[in-house]
Amino acid sequence: MTKEEWIAQLSEIEQQTLELEKMIQVKVAAERGRQLFQLHVKKERIQNRMKLVEEGARFLCGEPETPSFVGTFKPAAGSL
């Protein structure tokens, strides 16, 4: 193997390595984004459950006649 062939091969290996690094960075970023989204969804579910528990407790203890969250629901598509 001549010096020129060795340098060309080394350059090709370096290019492949850079491409692999970019692919890894993209996959890691996508995974982090997915995990953050899942955490956000879980947080919202927990908050909604806590609100329902609080409103249920208020309703059962006799404070309001109907839970206050009932007015915050959005009507379903196509409903009146």
C-alpha positions in Angstrom: 0.0 0.0 0.0 1.4 3.3 -1.0 1.3 6.4 1.1 -1.4 8.0 -1.1 -3.6 4.9 -0.9 -3.2 4.9 2.9 -4.1 8.6 3.2 -7.2 8.0 0.9 -8.3 5.1 3.0 -7.7 7.0 6.2 -9.8 9.9 4.8 -12.6 7.6 3.9 -12.6 6.0 7.4 -12.7 9.5 8.9 -15.7 10.5 6.7 -17.5 7.3 7.7 -16.8 8.0 11.4 -18.2 11.6 11.1 -21.3 10.2 9.4 -21.8 7.7 12.2 -21.4 10.4 14.8 -24.0 12.5 13.2 -26.4 9.5 13.0 -25.9 8.8 16.7 -26.5 12.4 17.7 -29.7 12.5 15.7 -30.9 9.2 17.3 -30.0 10.4 20.8 -31.8 13.7 20.3 -34.9 11.9 19.0 -34.9 9.5 22.0 -34.5 12.4 24.4 -37.4 14.2 22.8 -39.5 11.1 23.0 -38.7 10.7 26.7 -39.4 14.3 27.5 -42.8 14.1 25.7 -43.7 11.0 27.6 -42.8 12.7 30.9 -44.9 15.7 29.9 -47.9 13.4 29.2 -47.5 11.6 32.5 -47.2 14.9 34.3 -50.5 16.1 32.7 -52.2 12.8 33.6 -51.2 13.1 37.2 -52.3 16.7 37.4 -55.6 15.9 35.9 -56.1 13.0 38.3 -55.2 15.3 41.2 -57.8 17.9 40.0 -60.5 15.2 39.8 -59.7 14.0 43.3 -59.8 17.5 44.7 -63.1 18.3 42.9 -64.6 15.0 44.0 -63.6 15.7 47.6 -65.2 19.1 47.4 -68.3 17.7 45.8 -68.7 14.9 48.3 -68.1 17.2 51.2 -71.1 19.3 50.1 -69.4 22.6 49.1 -70.7 23.0 45.6 -73.7 21.2 44.1 -71.8 20.3 41.0 -68.0 20.0 40.6 -66.5 23.2 39.3 -64.5 21.3 36.7 -67.7 20.3 34.8 -67.9 23.8 33.3 -64.3 23.6 32.0 -64.9 20.6 29.7 -64.8 21.4 26.0 -67.8 20.1 24.0 -67.1 17.2 21.8 -66.8 17.8 18.1 -70.3 17.9 16.5 -72.1 18.3 19.9 -74.4 21.3 20.6 
